[in-house]
Amino acid sequence: ESFTPPAGIEPTVNELAARARNKRDALISETDYLLMSDYPIDAESLEAVKAYRQALRDITVQKGFPFTVEWPVLEEVCHE
């Protein structure tokens, strides 16, 4: 859900950070099933998922956070 503040009112740093963290948390949640022990994923894809999730957790230490965030991209996942 998004909210557009009235003209001239900018979000605070804390609000921007909270929005970024919420998006990050949602993106991480979208990949939870890929880490299930019985999910058929090949080893290379599993490592890519782990790296993606770590990159998401690291957004808060990016230069420019929370004003600019470079969102990582998860490449296609291959199944076993």
N, C-alpha and C positions, 0 to 999 in steps of 0.2 A: 504494500500500500504506500502510495506516495502522497506527500503534502507539499503544496506550493505556498510559501509564505507570501503575505501581501507585498506589493512592490516596495522596494527600499528596505526591507527587513531581510537581512542575510542570516543564515544559520550560524550558530556559534561553532567554535572549534570542537567542543564536546559533542554537539549534535552531528557534525560531519563525521567525527570519529565513530560515534555510535552507529550511524548509517552504514559506514564501511564495515564495521565489525558484524553487523546484522547480515549484510550481503555475504561476507566471508563465511559466517556460520552456516548460512543457507547453502552455499556452494560446497562446503565440506560435507554437510548432511546429505547432499545429493550423491555423494560417492561412498557413503557408508557401506552400502550393500556390496561394493566391489572388494571390500576387505573381509567379508565373511569367509570363514575357513572352508565352507563347502561351495563357494562361488567359483565357477569354472573360468579362471583367468590365467593367461600365460605369465611366466615369470617376468618377462620384459614389461608387459603392461602393468603388472602389479607394482613394479619399481617406479614406473611413470606415475601411477596413481599416488603412491607415497610421496614422491617428489612434488607433485601438484599440491597435495594437501599441506606439505611443509611450506611451500611457497605462499599458500593462502595464509597460513598462520604467521608468516613473516611480513605480511603487508604493513603491519604497524611499525616496523623498523625501516621501511622504505623512506628515502629522502623525499620530503614533501608531504608525507602523510599528515593529516587526512585530506589535505587540499587536492593532492593528486595521488592516484593509486594506479599502478600498473598491474592489472589483473592477469594472473597466469592463465594459460589455456591448457586444457587437458586434451591431448591428442586422442585419436580413436583407440578404443580398448579392444584387444583381441582376446577371444575366448579360446580355451583349450580344446 
